[in-house]
Amino acid sequence: MTTADRVPVASEADRSAYRAGPVDEQSRARLAEGGLDYRRTSIDGDDFAPWLQSVARGFLDGERTPEQIASSRERSGYRRLTGVYDPAAPVSEAPVATIASWLGELSVPGGAAVPACAISAVTVAPTHRRRGIARAMLEGELRAAADAGIPVAMLTVSESTLYGRYGFAPAAASASWRIETRRAAWIGPRPEGRVDFISRETLRGLAPALHERVRLALAGEIDVPGSHWDGFAGTSPTAEKAGEKRAIQYTDAAGEVRGLALYTVRENHDDFTKASVRVVYLLTDGDDAYAALWRFLLELDLVAEVNADELSVDEPLLWMIADQRAATITLRDHQYVRILDVAAALEVRRYGAPGLIALDVSDALGHAAGRYLLEVDAEGVGRVRAWEGDAPAGAVEVSLGIEELSATYLGGVSLATLAAAGRVRSADAAAAARVLSWHTAPRLSIWY
Ligand SMILES: CC(C)(COP(=O)(O)OP(=O)(O)OC[C@H]1O[C@@H](n2cnc3c(N)ncnc32)[C@H](O)[C@@H]1OP(=O)(O)O)[C@@H](O)C(=O)NCCC(=O)NCCS
C-alpha cells in the first residue's frame, strides 16, 4: 500500500486540533511565578515577526528581512508557535524564548507510521538562560502532546546533551559521506532508465508525491512539511544562491519518474579536474533509481569528491563501489524519539522475531512509567498489556528508562548494546534485542 492510498494516522482534523490547543497550564503557572508570560504566538498577527526574529537570534542568525518574514509566515501554517514573554524587558513584544511543534507522522519498522509531535525552534535568549525556561517549555509541549493522545515526540538537535533529560534518545543516526570518486569506481547495477536535468521548480513539484510514496518503507522518516521542499529546491522567493543547485531526475524504462536529486558543485581553481559535489537531497523509489542517481553523481567528469549527509548508517552504496575505503563515513546522532504512550507506540511497529518481553520502564516525567508485557507473534506483530507482581513464565525481563526504550524504537539501536553499556538491565538482553531489532537501519533525510 502506498502512503497516498492509506488513511493518515495523523488526520487533518487532529493536526488542526493540536495546532489550536492551549499552552500547558502547569508550565504557564511555573513561568508566571518568575514574572514571565507563556503564550501562543499567532502566525497571522503582529507577534509573528518578533517571534521569528527571536528564533533567528537564538540560532545565531542575523535579522530577518520583511521579505523573509512574509515568506516564512506563509509557510508556517502547519506549526503551533509559542513564546515566553518578559513584560519588564525593553522590547517586550520580542519573546525571550520560543518553541514550535506540530502533529506529524513518524515511519516505524514494518511500513507503518505513528502520530508524532515534532518539536523545533527551541531557543532561550542569552539574557534569560539557565533559569529553567527551556525545561518549562519542553515539559509543557510533552504534556500538551500527551494530553492530545499523541504517543511519540521527536526532534533533531543542535547539541546532543540537551534532550536526554526529557526522555528523548537518538533512535536513527545519520551518516555523512565523503567519497573520492576516482578511487570509488562504480561496480553497482547500470539500470536501463535515463537520467535528465530538470528545473528546480519541476523537482519541487515532483518531490512531495515521490516522498509520500516511499517514506513508510524507511523507519525514522517523517512526513515532510511543504516549506522544507522549497528550502531544498531553493524555490522560495527569498532563497539565497538557489541557482547553484542542479536538479536531476531518474525515469525508469516505463517512463515513470522514480528518483530525484539536487546537488551543488564547487570548482577547484588550483586543479579544474578536482571539483567537489555536495548532494543537497536525494530521493529514490526503488533500487534502480538509487543505483542510477548515485552512479551519475560518482561518474561526473571534472569531479574528484562527492559529499552527502543524512544518509543511513547502512547504505547499499557501500557495496556499489570497488574500493570501500574511497568513502570516509562519519556517524552522528540525528533523529531523536521520545515515547509518551508505551502501549500505543509499541503496537504500531513490527518486530524482528517472536517473543515475550516484560518491560519495567522508568520515566522521570511520568508519562511512560510502568510495567508492560510485549508479546510478539510469528508475523512480528506486537500486543502490549500491563503486568504486576512476578513476570509471566517465559518472559524476558528488561528494566530500562524511557530514554533507552525510545532509542530502540526504530530498530536501529540494539538492546544488547545498551545492556553492555550499562543502560539496561536484563538477564537475557540478546533475546530481547532479537525481538526489538529490525533488518534495515532507520534513517531521517532532513533536519526539522
Ligand atoms: C539550549 C537552550 C535552549 C537552553 O535553555 P535554558 O533555558 O538555558 O535551559 P534551562 O535553564 O531550562 O536548562 C534545562 C536543563 O538543560 C541544561 N542545559 C541547558 N543548556 C545546556 C547546554 N547547552 N548543554 C548542556 N546542558 C544544558 C541545564 O543544565 C538544565 O539541566 P537540569 O534541568 O537537568 O538541571 C538555550 O541555551 C539556547 O537557546 N541555545 C541556543 C539555541 C539552541 O541550541 N537550541 C536548541 C535547538 S535543538
PDBQT file of the ligand as one rigid body, heavy atoms in Angstrom, charges set to zero:
ROOT
HETATM    1  C1  LIG A 501      19.802  25.226  24.843  1.00  0.00    +0.000 C 
HETATM    2  C2  LIG A 501      18.903  26.279  25.421  1.00  0.00    +0.000 C 
HETATM    3  C3  LIG A 501      17.532  26.183  24.781  1.00  0.00    +0.000 C 
HETATM    4  C4  LIG A 501      18.770  26.010  26.945  1.00  0.00    +0.000 C 
HETATM    5  O1  LIG A 501      17.863  26.949  27.502  1.00  0.00    +0.000 OA
HETATM    6  P1  LIG A 501      17.844  27.290  29.090  1.00  0.00    +0.000 P 
HETATM    7  O2  LIG A 501      16.565  27.991  29.363  1.00  0.00    +0.000 OA
HETATM    8  O3  LIG A 501      19.088  27.963  29.450  1.00  0.00    +0.000 OA
HETATM    9  O4  LIG A 501      17.795  25.850  29.737  1.00  0.00    +0.000 OA
HETATM   10  P2  LIG A 501      17.236  25.509  31.211  1.00  0.00    +0.000 P 
HETATM   11  O5  LIG A 501      17.668  26.572  32.167  1.00  0.00    +0.000 OA
HETATM   12  O6  LIG A 501      15.787  25.222  31.156  1.00  0.00    +0.000 OA
HETATM   13  O7  LIG A 501      18.006  24.199  31.498  1.00  0.00    +0.000 OA
HETATM   14  C5  LIG A 501      17.387  22.925  31.362  1.00  0.00    +0.000 C 
HETATM   15  C6  LIG A 501      18.439  21.884  31.591  1.00  0.00    +0.000 C 
HETATM   16  O8  LIG A 501      19.302  21.813  30.437  1.00  0.00    +0.000 OA
HETATM   17  C7  LIG A 501      20.654  22.006  30.890  1.00  0.00    +0.000 C 
HETATM   18  N1  LIG A 501      21.297  22.746  29.790  1.00  0.00    +0.000 N 
HETATM   19  C8  LIG A 501      20.918  23.918  29.310  1.00  0.00    +0.000 A 
HETATM   20  N2  LIG A 501      21.719  24.264  28.282  1.00  0.00    +0.000 NA
HETATM   21  C9  LIG A 501      22.606  23.286  28.133  1.00  0.00    +0.000 A 
HETATM   22  C10 LIG A 501      23.675  23.067  27.228  1.00  0.00    +0.000 A 
HETATM   23  N3  LIG A 501      23.987  23.947  26.273  1.00  0.00    +0.000 N 
HETATM   24  N4  LIG A 501      24.368  21.923  27.351  1.00  0.00    +0.000 NA
HETATM   25  C11 LIG A 501      24.048  21.022  28.291  1.00  0.00    +0.000 A 
HETATM   26  N5  LIG A 501      23.040  21.178  29.174  1.00  0.00    +0.000 NA
HETATM   27  C12 LIG A 501      22.329  22.302  29.095  1.00  0.00    +0.000 A 
HETATM   28  C13 LIG A 501      20.589  22.730  32.186  1.00  0.00    +0.000 C 
HETATM   29  O9  LIG A 501      21.716  22.460  32.963  1.00  0.00    +0.000 OA
HETATM   30  C14 LIG A 501      19.308  22.152  32.793  1.00  0.00    +0.000 C 
HETATM   31  O10 LIG A 501      19.561  20.891  33.352  1.00  0.00    +0.000 OA
HETATM   32  P3  LIG A 501      18.613  20.283  34.508  1.00  0.00    +0.000 P 
HETATM   33  O11 LIG A 501      17.244  20.897  34.360  1.00  0.00    +0.000 OA
HETATM   34  O12 LIG A 501      18.584  18.829  34.220  1.00  0.00    +0.000 OA
HETATM   35  O13 LIG A 501      19.255  20.672  35.783  1.00  0.00    +0.000 OA
HETATM   36  C15 LIG A 501      19.470  27.694  25.197  1.00  0.00    +0.000 C 
HETATM   37  O14 LIG A 501      20.771  27.746  25.719  1.00  0.00    +0.000 OA
HETATM   38  C16 LIG A 501      19.535  28.117  23.739  1.00  0.00    +0.000 C 
HETATM   39  O15 LIG A 501      18.632  28.773  23.247  1.00  0.00    +0.000 OA
HETATM   40  N6  LIG A 501      20.613  27.770  22.979  1.00  0.00    +0.000 N 
HETATM   41  C17 LIG A 501      20.757  28.175  21.583  1.00  0.00    +0.000 C 
HETATM   42  C18 LIG A 501      19.733  27.539  20.650  1.00  0.00    +0.000 C 
HETATM   43  C19 LIG A 501      19.715  26.037  20.721  1.00  0.00    +0.000 C 
HETATM   44  O16 LIG A 501      20.738  25.385  20.697  1.00  0.00    +0.000 OA
HETATM   45  N7  LIG A 501      18.517  25.469  20.815  1.00  0.00    +0.000 N 
HETATM   46  C20 LIG A 501      18.323  24.034  20.846  1.00  0.00    +0.000 C 
HETATM   47  C21 LIG A 501      17.821  23.647  19.493  1.00  0.00    +0.000 C 
HETATM   48  S1  LIG A 501      17.769  21.929  19.283  1.00  0.00    +0.000 SA
ENDROOT
TORSDOF 0
